[in-house]
Amino acid sequence: MNMEQLPGLLGILIGAFFAAIGIWSGVKKAAKNRGIDERLKVIVAKSHSTSWYFILGSIYCLFILYLLGVEFSVPAALGILVFIQLGGWTLSFYFYHNKY
């Protein structure tokens, strides 16, 4: 690993650390305010399921682009897939939250 990659590695590790702290504190606060109920569990389950449809479609799109001659590096392809997975989960969570 060269020194140019060190800030990226630190950003990933520090970001994961703060994300874990945010999730932990959010769950604690929601449990304290009785925010974790059956409705939330149904919404989370449905949004996780729906986000996999987003990721499946994006995998097919990446394969089609690859067959058309577009080159992706492994980190770029995985970054795209993670971004679409999290974005699809977020959008479907808000959709199901407003629906139920």
N, CA, C and O atoms as a GROMACS GRO file, in nm:
protein
  400
    1MET      N    1   0.086  -0.117   0.000
    1MET     CA    2   0.000   0.000   0.000
    1MET      C    3   0.091   0.123   0.000
    1MET      O    4   0.182   0.134   0.081
    2ASN      N    5   0.064   0.213  -0.090
    2ASN     CA    6   0.143   0.336  -0.092
    2ASN      C    7   0.071   0.445  -0.012
    2ASN      O    8  -0.045   0.430   0.027
    3MET      N    9   0.140   0.552   0.010
    3MET     CA   10   0.089   0.659   0.097
    3MET      C   11  -0.033   0.731   0.040
    3MET      O   12  -0.106   0.796   0.114
    4GLU      N   13  -0.055   0.720  -0.090
    4GLU     CA   14  -0.173   0.784  -0.150
    4GLU      C   15  -0.302   0.711  -0.114
    4GLU      O   16  -0.410   0.770  -0.118
    5GLN      N   17  -0.292   0.584  -0.079
    5GLN     CA   18  -0.410   0.506  -0.043
    5GLN      C   19  -0.446   0.516   0.104
    5GLN      O   20  -0.556   0.479   0.144
    6LEU      N   21  -0.356   0.565   0.184
    6LEU     CA   22  -0.378   0.573   0.328
    6LEU      C   23  -0.498   0.661   0.366
    6LEU      O   24  -0.577   0.619   0.451
    7PRO      N   25  -0.514   0.781   0.307
    7PRO     CA   26  -0.634   0.860   0.342
    7PRO      C   27  -0.765   0.790   0.306
    7PRO      O   28  -0.864   0.802   0.379
    8GLY      N   29  -0.767   0.716   0.196
    8GLY     CA   30  -0.888   0.642   0.160
    8GLY      C   31  -0.919   0.532   0.259
    8GLY      O   32  -1.034   0.513   0.297
    9LEU      N   33  -0.815   0.459   0.300
    9LEU     CA   34  -0.835   0.353   0.400
    9LEU      C   35  -0.880   0.412   0.532
    9LEU      O   36  -0.970   0.357   0.596
   10LEU      N   37  -0.820   0.520   0.574
   10LEU     CA   38  -0.861   0.585   0.699
   10LEU      C   39  -1.004   0.636   0.689
   10LEU      O   40  -1.080   0.625   0.786
   11GLY      N   41  -1.042   0.690   0.575
   11GLY     CA   42  -1.179   0.738   0.557
   11GLY      C   43  -1.281   0.627   0.566
   11GLY      O   44  -1.388   0.644   0.624
   12ILE      N   45  -1.247   0.512   0.508
   12ILE     CA   46  -1.338   0.398   0.515
   12ILE      C   47  -1.353   0.350   0.659
   12ILE      O   48  -1.464   0.326   0.706
   13LEU      N   49  -1.241   0.336   0.729
   13LEU     CA   50  -1.246   0.286   0.867
   13LEU      C   51  -1.314   0.385   0.961
   13LEU      O   52  -1.394   0.345   1.045
   14ILE      N   53  -1.282   0.512   0.949
   14ILE     CA   54  -1.344   0.614   1.035
   14ILE      C   55  -1.492   0.627   1.003
   14ILE      O   56  -1.574   0.642   1.093
   15GLY      N   57  -1.527   0.621   0.874
   15GLY     CA   58  -1.668   0.627   0.836
   15GLY      C   59  -1.748   0.509   0.891
   15GLY      O   60  -1.860   0.527   0.938
   16ALA      N   61  -1.690   0.389   0.885
   16ALA     CA   62  -1.758   0.271   0.939
   16ALA      C   63  -1.774   0.283   1.090
   16ALA      O   64  -1.876   0.243   1.145
   17PHE      N   65  -1.672   0.337   1.157
   17PHE     CA   66  -1.679   0.355   1.302
   17PHE      C   67  -1.793   0.450   1.340
   17PHE      O   68  -1.873   0.419   1.428
   18PHE      N   69  -1.800   0.566   1.273
   18PHE     CA   70  -1.905   0.662   1.305
   18PHE      C   71  -2.043   0.612   1.262
   18PHE      O   72  -2.143   0.645   1.326
   19ALA      N   73  -2.050   0.532   1.156
   19ALA     CA   74  -2.178   0.473   1.116
   19ALA      C   75  -2.228   0.377   1.223
   19ALA      O   76  -2.346   0.375   1.256
   20ALA      N   77  -2.136   0.296   1.277
   20ALA     CA   78  -2.174   0.202   1.383
   20ALA      C   79  -2.222   0.276   1.507
   20ALA      O   80  -2.320   0.236   1.570
   21ILE      N   81  -2.154   0.385   1.542
   21ILE     CA   82  -2.197   0.464   1.657
   21ILE      C   83  -2.334   0.526   1.631
   21ILE      O   84  -2.420   0.528   1.720
   22GLY      N   85  -2.357   0.577   1.510
   22GLY     CA   86  -2.485   0.637   1.476
   22GLY      C   87  -2.599   0.536   1.478
   22GLY      O   88  -2.707   0.565   1.528
   23ILE      N   89  -2.574   0.418   1.425
   23ILE     CA   90  -2.677   0.314   1.426
   23ILE      C   91  -2.707   0.271   1.570
   23ILE      O   92  -2.823   0.258   1.608
   24TRP      N   93  -2.603   0.249   1.648
   24TRP     CA   94  -2.621   0.207   1.787
   24TRP      C   95  -2.700   0.311   1.867
   24TRP      O   96  -2.794   0.276   1.938
   25SER      N   97  -2.661   0.437   1.854
   25SER     CA   98  -2.732   0.540   1.930
   25SER      C   99  -2.874   0.561   1.878
   25SER      O  100  -2.964   0.590   1.956
   26GLY      N  101  -2.895   0.545   1.748
   26GLY     CA  102  -3.030   0.557   1.693
   26GLY      C  103  -3.122   0.447   1.740
   26GLY      O  104  -3.238   0.473   1.772
   27VAL      N  105  -3.071   0.326   1.746
   27VAL     CA  106  -3.152   0.213   1.795
   27VAL      C  107  -3.183   0.231   1.943
   27VAL      O  108  -3.295   0.205   1.986
   28LYS      N  109  -3.085   0.276   2.021
   28LYS     CA  110  -3.109   0.299   2.164
   28LYS      C  111  -3.216   0.406   2.185
   28LYS      O  112  -3.305   0.390   2.269
   29LYS      N  113  -3.206   0.515   2.109
   29LYS     CA  114  -3.303   0.624   2.124
   29LYS      C  115  -3.442   0.579   2.077
   29LYS      O  116  -3.542   0.612   2.141
   30ALA      N  117  -3.448   0.505   1.967
   30ALA     CA  118  -3.578   0.457   1.918
   30ALA      C  119  -3.641   0.360   2.018
   30ALA      O  120  -3.762   0.365   2.040
   31ALA      N  121  -3.561   0.273   2.076
   31ALA     CA  122  -3.615   0.179   2.176
   31ALA      C  123  -3.664   0.254   2.299
   31ALA      O  124  -3.765   0.217   2.359
   32LYS      N  125  -3.593   0.358   2.337
   32LYS     CA  126  -3.633   0.438   2.453
   32LYS      C  127  -3.766   0.509   2.428
   32LYS      O  128  -3.846   0.523   2.521
   33ASN      N  129  -3.790   0.553   2.306
   33ASN     CA  130  -3.913   0.623   2.270
   33ASN      C  131  -4.020   0.529   2.213
   33ASN      O  132  -4.118   0.576   2.155
   34ARG      N  133  -4.002   0.400   2.230
   34ARG     CA  134  -4.094   0.298   2.179
   34ARG      C  135  -4.114   0.309   2.029
   34ARG      O  136  -4.225   0.292   1.978
   35GLY      N  137  -4.007   0.336   1.959
   35GLY     CA  138  -4.014   0.351   1.813
   35GLY      C  139  -3.992   0.222   1.738
   35GLY      O  140  -4.016   0.216   1.618
   36ILE      N  141  -3.948   0.118   1.807
   36ILE     CA  142  -3.924  -0.010   1.741
   36ILE      C  143  -4.045  -0.099   1.770
   36ILE      O  144  -4.056  -0.156   1.878
   37ASP      N  145  -4.134  -0.108   1.672
   37ASP     CA  146  -4.254  -0.188   1.689
   37ASP      C  147  -4.272  -0.278   1.567
   37ASP      O  148  -4.184  -0.285   1.481
   38GLU      N  149  -4.385  -0.348   1.561
   38GLU     CA  150  -4.410  -0.442   1.452
   38GLU      C  151  -4.417  -0.370   1.318
   38GLU      O  152  -4.373  -0.424   1.216
   39ARG      N  153  -4.471  -0.250   1.316
   39ARG     CA  154  -4.481  -0.173   1.192
   39ARG      C  155  -4.343  -0.145   1.134
   39ARG      O  156  -4.321  -0.162   1.014
   40LEU      N  157  -4.250  -0.103   1.219
   40LEU     CA  158  -4.115  -0.076   1.174
   40LEU      C  159  -4.048  -0.203   1.123
   40LEU      O  160  -3.977  -0.200   1.022
   41LYS      N  161  -4.069  -0.314   1.191
   41LYS     CA  162  -4.008  -0.439   1.148
   41LYS      C  163  -4.058  -0.483   1.012
   41LYS      O  164  -3.981  -0.535   0.930
   42VAL      N  165  -4.187  -0.462   0.985
   42VAL     CA  166  -4.242  -0.495   0.853
   42VAL      C  167  -4.184  -0.403   0.747
   42VAL      O  168  -4.148  -0.449   0.638
   43ILE      N  169  -4.173  -0.274   0.777
   43ILE     CA  170  -4.118  -0.178   0.682
   43ILE      C  171  -3.972  -0.212   0.651
   43ILE      O  172  -3.932  -0.207   0.534
   44VAL      N  173  -3.894  -0.244   0.752
   44VAL     CA  174  -3.753  -0.277   0.731
   44VAL      C  175  -3.740  -0.404   0.647
   44VAL      O  176  -3.657  -0.410   0.556
   45ALA      N  177  -3.820  -0.505   0.676
   45ALA     CA  178  -3.813  -0.631   0.600
   45ALA      C  179  -3.851  -0.608   0.454
   45ALA      O  180  -3.784  -0.660   0.364
   46LYS      N  181  -3.957  -0.532   0.430
   46LYS     CA  182  -3.999  -0.506   0.292
   46LYS      C  183  -3.896  -0.420   0.218
   46LYS      O  184  -3.872  -0.442   0.099
   47SER      N  185  -3.836  -0.323   0.286
   47SER     CA  186  -3.738  -0.238   0.218
   47SER      C  187  -3.610  -0.314   0.188
   47SER      O  188  -3.547  -0.291   0.085
   48HIS      N  189  -3.569  -0.405   0.276
   48HIS     CA  190  -3.453  -0.489   0.246
   48HIS      C  191  -3.480  -0.576   0.124
   48HIS      O  192  -3.395  -0.589   0.036
   49SER      N  193  -3.598  -0.633   0.119
   49SER     CA  194  -3.635  -0.718   0.006
   49SER      C  195  -3.637  -0.639  -0.124
   49SER      O  196  -3.585  -0.685  -0.226
   50THR      N  197  -3.697  -0.522  -0.121
   50THR     CA  198  -3.707  -0.440  -0.241
   50THR      C  199  -3.571  -0.390  -0.288
   50THR      O  200  -3.547  -0.378  -0.408
   51SER      N  201  -3.482  -0.361  -0.195
   51SER     CA  202  -3.350  -0.311  -0.234
   51SER      C  203  -3.272  -0.416  -0.311
   51SER      O  204  -3.186  -0.380  -0.392
   52TRP      N  205  -3.300  -0.544  -0.289
   52TRP     CA  206  -3.231  -0.648  -0.366
   52TRP      C  207  -3.279  -0.648  -0.511
   52TRP      O  208  -3.203  -0.691  -0.598
   53TYR      N  209  -3.399  -0.603  -0.540
   53TYR     CA  210  -3.441  -0.589  -0.679
   53TYR      C  211  -3.361  -0.478  -0.747
   53TYR      O  212  -3.323  -0.491  -0.864
   54PHE      N  213  -3.334  -0.369  -0.674
   54PHE     CA  214  -3.250  -0.263  -0.729
   54PHE      C  215  -3.110  -0.315  -0.761
   54PHE      O  216  -3.056  -0.287  -0.868
   55ILE      N  217  -3.053  -0.390  -0.669
   55ILE     CA  218  -2.916  -0.438  -0.688
   55ILE      C  219  -2.910  -0.541  -0.800
   55ILE      O  220  -2.813  -0.544  -0.876
   56LEU      N  221  -3.012  -0.625  -0.812
   56LEU     CA  222  -3.016  -0.723  -0.920
   56LEU      C  223  -3.021  -0.654  -1.056
   56LEU      O  224  -2.951  -0.693  -1.149
   57GLY      N  225  -3.106  -0.551  -1.066
   57GLY     CA  226  -3.113  -0.475  -1.191
   57GLY      C  227  -2.982  -0.405  -1.223
   57GLY      O  228  -2.942  -0.398  -1.340
   58SER      N  229  -2.915  -0.353  -1.122
   58SER     CA  230  -2.788  -0.284  -1.147
   58SER      C  231  -2.678  -0.381  -1.186
   58SER      O  232  -2.590  -0.346  -1.265
   59ILE      N  233  -2.680  -0.504  -1.132
   59ILE     CA  234  -2.582  -0.605  -1.173
   59ILE      C  235  -2.602  -0.639  -1.321
   59ILE      O  236  -2.505  -0.650  -1.395
   60TYR      N  237  -2.726  -0.657  -1.362
   60TYR     CA  238  -2.752  -0.683  -1.503
   60TYR      C  239  -2.706  -0.566  -1.590
   60TYR      O  240  -2.649  -0.588  -1.697
   61CYS      N  241  -2.730  -0.444  -1.546
   61CYS     CA  242  -2.686  -0.327  -1.623
   61CYS      C  243  -2.533  -0.323  -1.633
   61CYS      O  244  -2.479  -0.291  -1.739
   62LEU      N  245  -2.464  -0.354  -1.524
   62LEU     CA  246  -2.318  -0.356  -1.530
   62LEU      C  247  -2.267  -0.464  -1.623
   62LEU      O  248  -2.170  -0.442  -1.696
   63PHE      N  249  -2.330  -0.582  -1.623
   63PHE     CA  250  -2.290  -0.687  -1.715
   63PHE      C  251  -2.313  -0.646  -1.860
   63PHE      O  252  -2.229  -0.672  -1.946
   64ILE      N  253  -2.426  -0.583  -1.887
   64ILE     CA  254  -2.455  -0.538  -2.024
   64ILE      C  255  -2.354  -0.432  -2.067
   64ILE      O  256  -2.305  -0.436  -2.180
   65LEU      N  257  -2.323  -0.337  -1.978
   65LEU     CA  258  -2.222  -0.237  -2.011
   65LEU      C  259  -2.087  -0.301  -2.037
   65LEU      O  260  -2.013  -0.258  -2.126
   66TYR      N  261  -2.053  -0.404  -1.958
   66TYR     CA  262  -1.926  -0.474  -1.978
   66TYR      C  263  -1.923  -0.543  -2.114
   66TYR      O  264  -1.821  -0.540  -2.184
   67LEU      N  265  -2.035  -0.605  -2.152
   67LEU     CA  266  -2.042  -0.670  -2.283
   67LEU      C  267  -2.035  -0.570  -2.397
   67LEU      O  268  -1.990  -0.603  -2.507
   68LEU      N  269  -2.078  -0.446  -2.372
   68LEU     CA  270  -2.070  -0.341  -2.474
   68LEU      C  271  -1.931  -0.276  -2.478
   68LEU      O  272  -1.907  -0.188  -2.561
   69GLY      N  273  -1.841  -0.318  -2.391
   69GLY     CA  274  -1.704  -0.270  -2.397
   69GLY      C  275  -1.665  -0.168  -2.292
   69GLY      O  276  -1.554  -0.116  -2.296
   70VAL      N  277  -1.754  -0.138  -2.199
   70VAL     CA  278  -1.721  -0.042  -2.093
   70VAL      C  279  -1.640  -0.116  -1.987
   70VAL      O  280  -1.683  -0.220  -1.937
   71GLU      N  281  -1.524  -0.062  -1.952
   71GLU     CA  282  -1.437  -0.126  -1.854
   71GLU      C  283  -1.459  -0.062  -1.716
   71GLU      O  284  -1.463   0.060  -1.703
   72PHE      N  285  -1.473  -0.148  -1.615
   72PHE     CA  286  -1.485  -0.103  -1.476
   72PHE      C  287  -1.375  -0.172  -1.396
   72PHE      O  288  -1.345  -0.289  -1.418
   73SER      N  289  -1.316  -0.098  -1.303
   73SER     CA  290  -1.227  -0.164  -1.208
   73SER      C  291  -1.313  -0.229  -1.100
   73SER      O  292  -1.431  -0.196  -1.085
   74VAL      N  293  -1.256  -0.321  -1.028
   74VAL     CA  294  -1.331  -0.390  -0.922
   74VAL      C  295  -1.380  -0.292  -0.816
   74VAL      O  296  -1.496  -0.298  -0.778
   75PRO      N  297  -1.294  -0.200  -0.765
   75PRO     CA  298  -1.346  -0.106  -0.665
   75PRO      C  299  -1.457  -0.015  -0.720
   75PRO      O  300  -1.550   0.018  -0.648
   76ALA      N  301  -1.446   0.024  -0.846
   76ALA     CA  302  -1.551   0.109  -0.904
   76ALA      C  303  -1.683   0.033  -0.914
   76ALA      O  304  -1.789   0.087  -0.880
   77ALA      N  305  -1.677  -0.092  -0.962
   77ALA     CA  306  -1.800  -0.171  -0.975
   77ALA      C  307  -1.862  -0.198  -0.838
   77ALA      O  308  -1.983  -0.186  -0.823
   78LEU      N  309  -1.780  -0.233  -0.739
   78LEU     CA  310  -1.834  -0.257  -0.606
   78LEU      C  311  -1.888  -0.130  -0.542
   78LEU      O  312  -1.988  -0.134  -0.472
   79GLY      N  313  -1.822  -0.018  -0.567
   79GLY     CA  314  -1.872   0.109  -0.516
   79GLY      C  315  -2.007   0.143  -0.575
   79GLY      O  316  -2.096   0.190  -0.504
   80ILE      N  317  -2.023   0.120  -0.704
   80ILE     CA  318  -2.152   0.145  -0.770
   80ILE      C  319  -2.260   0.056  -0.709
   80ILE      O  320  -2.370   0.102  -0.681
   81LEU      N  321  -2.227  -0.071  -0.689
   81LEU     CA  322  -2.325  -0.165  -0.634
   81LEU      C  323  -2.364  -0.130  -0.490
   81LEU      O  324  -2.481  -0.139  -0.454
   82VAL      N  325  -2.267  -0.092  -0.409
   82VAL     CA  326  -2.297  -0.053  -0.271
   82VAL      C  327  -2.383   0.073  -0.268
   82VAL      O  328  -2.478   0.082  -0.191
   83PHE      N  329  -2.349   0.170  -0.352
   83PHE     CA  330  -2.426   0.294  -0.359
   83PHE      C  331  -2.570   0.265  -0.400
   83PHE      O  332  -2.663   0.321  -0.341
   84ILE      N  333  -2.590   0.179  -0.498
   84ILE     CA  334  -2.725   0.146  -0.544
   84ILE      C  335  -2.799   0.066  -0.437
   84ILE      O  336  -2.919   0.085  -0.416
   85GLN      N  337  -2.729  -0.025  -0.369
   85GLN     CA  338  -2.793  -0.104  -0.262
   85GLN      C  339  -2.843  -0.012  -0.150
   85GLN      O  340  -2.958  -0.024  -0.108
   86LEU      N  341  -2.758   0.077  -0.103
   86LEU     CA  342  -2.798   0.166   0.005
   86LEU      C  343  -2.904   0.267  -0.040
   86LEU      O  344  -2.997   0.298   0.034
   87GLY      N  345  -2.888   0.317  -0.162
   87GLY     CA  346  -2.988   0.410  -0.215
   87GLY      C  347  -3.124   0.344  -0.234
   87GLY      O  348  -3.227   0.403  -0.201
   88GLY      N  349  -3.124   0.221  -0.288
   88GLY     CA  350  -3.249   0.149  -0.306
   88GLY      C  351  -3.316   0.116  -0.174
   88GLY      O  352  -3.438   0.122  -0.162
   89TRP      N  353  -3.234   0.083  -0.074
   89TRP     CA  354  -3.289   0.054   0.058
   89TRP      C  355  -3.351   0.180   0.118
   89TRP      O  356  -3.459   0.175   0.177
   90THR      N  357  -3.282   0.293   0.104
   90THR     CA  358  -3.333   0.418   0.159
   90THR      C  359  -3.462   0.460   0.090
   90THR      O  360  -3.559   0.496   0.156
   91LEU      N  361  -3.463   0.457  -0.043
   91LEU     CA  362  -3.584   0.497  -0.116
   91LEU      C  363  -3.703   0.406  -0.085
   91LEU      O  364  -3.814   0.453  -0.065
   92SER      N  365  -3.678   0.275  -0.081
   92SER     CA  366  -3.788   0.184  -0.052
   92SER      C  367  -3.834   0.196   0.094
   92SER      O  368  -3.951   0.176   0.123
   93PHE      N  369  -3.742   0.228   0.185
   93PHE     CA  370  -3.781   0.249   0.325
   93PHE      C  371  -3.878   0.366   0.335
   93PHE      O  372  -3.981   0.356   0.401
   94TYR      N  373  -3.844   0.478   0.270
   94TYR     CA  374  -3.934   0.594   0.275
   94TYR      C  375  -4.066   0.566   0.204
   94TYR      O  376  -4.171   0.613   0.246
   95PHE      N  377  -4.060   0.489   0.095
   95PHE     CA  378  -4.184   0.454   0.025
   95PHE      C  379  -4.276   0.372   0.116
   95PHE      O  380  -4.394   0.404   0.130
   96TYR      N  381  -4.221   0.266   0.178
   96TYR     CA  382  -4.303   0.181   0.266
   96TYR      C  383  -4.344   0.255   0.393
   96TYR      O  384  -4.450   0.227   0.449
   97HIS      N  385  -4.261   0.346   0.439
   97HIS     CA  386  -4.296   0.425   0.558
   97HIS      C  387  -4.420   0.511   0.529
   97HIS      O  388  -4.507   0.525   0.614
   98ASN      N  389  -4.426   0.569   0.410
   98ASN     CA  390  -4.542   0.651   0.375
   98ASN      C  391  -4.663   0.564   0.339
   98ASN      O  392  -4.777   0.608   0.356
   99LYS      N  393  -4.639   0.444   0.290
   99LYS     CA  394  -4.748   0.356   0.250
   99LYS      C  395  -4.817   0.293   0.371
   99LYS      O  396  -4.939   0.279   0.372
  100TYR      N  397  -4.740   0.254   0.473
  100TYR     CA  398  -4.797   0.186   0.589
  100TYR      C  399  -4.811   0.282   0.702
  100TYR      O  400  -4.857   0.244   0.810
   0.00000   0.00000   0.00000
